[in-house]
């Protein structure tokens, strides 16, 4: 596997990853394939799965049927994962492997990161991102060019994407696109649809992560967001725009409704933490 120069100095490991899943519902769907590439500050790569050791795909038994529509996209069937390990059997080791790393991917902030965190929470492992920088290559791409991963690889690298919707080919394409973005937009600015100047792209992971943000989510999927005063606000339903602390205080049944509702575990975790703070008078 060719090592790609990121054109970037790293302060800590940056893990690019991609997930193939049973569907797109973060609260319900499960992982069926994973791939990770850890880029170290010294430029070394650590890949899971490692083709050099004969493992070409890291399949995961989702412990649920894979819908036909999903199988048509990524080509993974129930038979393919029947003998694969479950996420729970891999979770402790994977958690340690990801410790102290920033995360990157394509559409990862909206889907891959929340779903990965959800899988860890199913295993009673609190996988938080508060101390990680999250780089979403798609957000950079959409801000600067507005295309898809296949078009991004063609546009930036002049290459066609072979093996699309297989986790490892997708993530390698993402790394190539990201490396070219760092180099291409170092001194580049554009005017967005509102006539505001966007760019140039920062040349460090914290700056790039902030550049690619589309809001300040508290719970990954955006049910709650930080306002300008760093207070947690509700971002959906009839209480949208109101402070979560005030809603939980005024409407005693709201917290119970959230905890029993069909919401991601990370979202419920935010509610639970706030309820405990209110109870303790903090």
Secondary structure in CASP SS format (residue, H / E / C, confidence):
PFRMAT SS
TARGET T0000
AUTHOR 0000-0000-0000
METHOD secondary structure of the structure
MODEL  1
X C 1.00
X C 1.00
X C 1.00
X C 1.00
X C 1.00
X C 1.00
X C 1.00
X C 1.00
X C 1.00
X C 1.00
X C 1.00
X C 1.00
X C 1.00
X E 1.00
X E 1.00
X E 1.00
X E 1.00
X E 1.00
X E 1.00
X E 1.00
X E 1.00
X C 1.00
X C 1.00
X C 1.00
X C 1.00
X C 1.00
X C 1.00
X C 1.00
X C 1.00
X C 1.00
X E 1.00
X E 1.00
X E 1.00
X E 1.00
X E 1.00
X E 1.00
X E 1.00
X E 1.00
X E 1.00
X C 1.00
X C 1.00
X C 1.00
X C 1.00
X C 1.00
X E 1.00
X E 1.00
X E 1.00
X E 1.00
X C 1.00
X C 1.00
X H 1.00
X H 1.00
X H 1.00
X C 1.00
X C 1.00
X C 1.00
X C 1.00
X E 1.00
X E 1.00
X C 1.00
X E 1.00
X C 1.00
X C 1.00
X C 1.00
X C 1.00
X C 1.00
X C 1.00
X H 1.00
X H 1.00
X H 1.00
X H 1.00
X H 1.00
X H 1.00
X H 1.00
X C 1.00
X C 1.00
X C 1.00
X H 1.00
X H 1.00
X H 1.00
X H 1.00
X C 1.00
X C 1.00
X C 1.00
X C 1.00
X E 1.00
X H 1.00
X H 1.00
X H 1.00
X H 1.00
X H 1.00
X H 1.00
X H 1.00
X H 1.00
X H 1.00
X H 1.00
X H 1.00
X H 1.00
X C 1.00
X C 1.00
X C 1.00
X E 1.00
X E 1.00
X E 1.00
X E 1.00
X C 1.00
X C 1.00
X H 1.00
X H 1.00
X H 1.00
X H 1.00
X H 1.00
X H 1.00
X H 1.00
X H 1.00
X H 1.00
X H 1.00
X H 1.00
X H 1.00
X H 1.00
X H 1.00
X H 1.00
X C 1.00
X C 1.00
X C 1.00
X C 1.00
X C 1.00
X C 1.00
X C 1.00
X C 1.00
X C 1.00
X C 1.00
X C 1.00
X E 1.00
X E 1.00
X E 1.00
X H 1.00
X H 1.00
X H 1.00
X H 1.00
X H 1.00
X H 1.00
X H 1.00
X H 1.00
X C 1.00
X C 1.00
X C 1.00
X C 1.00
X H 1.00
X H 1.00
X H 1.00
X H 1.00
X H 1.00
X H 1.00
X H 1.00
X H 1.00
X H 1.00
X C 1.00
X C 1.00
X C 1.00
X C 1.00
X C 1.00
X C 1.00
X C 1.00
X C 1.00
X C 1.00
X H 1.00
X H 1.00
X H 1.00
X H 1.00
X H 1.00
X H 1.00
X H 1.00
X H 1.00
X H 1.00
X H 1.00
X H 1.00
X H 1.00
X H 1.00
X H 1.00
X H 1.00
X H 1.00
X H 1.00
X H 1.00
X C 1.00
X C 1.00
X C 1.00
X C 1.00
X E 1.00
X E 1.00
X E 1.00
X C 1.00
X C 1.00
X C 1.00
X C 1.00
X C 1.00
X E 1.00
X E 1.00
X E 1.00
X C 1.00
X C 1.00
X C 1.00
X C 1.00
X C 1.00
X H 1.00
X H 1.00
X H 1.00
X H 1.00
X H 1.00
X H 1.00
X H 1.00
X C 1.00
X C 1.00
X C 1.00
X C 1.00
X C 1.00
X E 1.00
X C 1.00
X C 1.00
X C 1.00
X C 1.00
X C 1.00
X C 1.00
X E 1.00
X E 1.00
X E 1.00
X C 1.00
X C 1.00
X C 1.00
X C 1.00
X C 1.00
X E 1.00
X E 1.00
X E 1.00
X C 1.00
X C 1.00
X H 1.00
X H 1.00
X H 1.00
X C 1.00
X C 1.00
X C 1.00
X E 1.00
X H 1.00
X H 1.00
X H 1.00
X H 1.00
X H 1.00
X H 1.00
X H 1.00
X C 1.00
X H 1.00
X H 1.00
X H 1.00
X H 1.00
X H 1.00
X H 1.00
X H 1.00
X H 1.00
X H 1.00
X C 1.00
X C 1.00
X C 1.00
X C 1.00
X H 1.00
X H 1.00
X H 1.00
X H 1.00
X H 1.00
X H 1.00
X H 1.00
X H 1.00
X H 1.00
X H 1.00
X H 1.00
X H 1.00
X H 1.00
X H 1.00
X H 1.00
X H 1.00
X C 1.00
X C 1.00
END
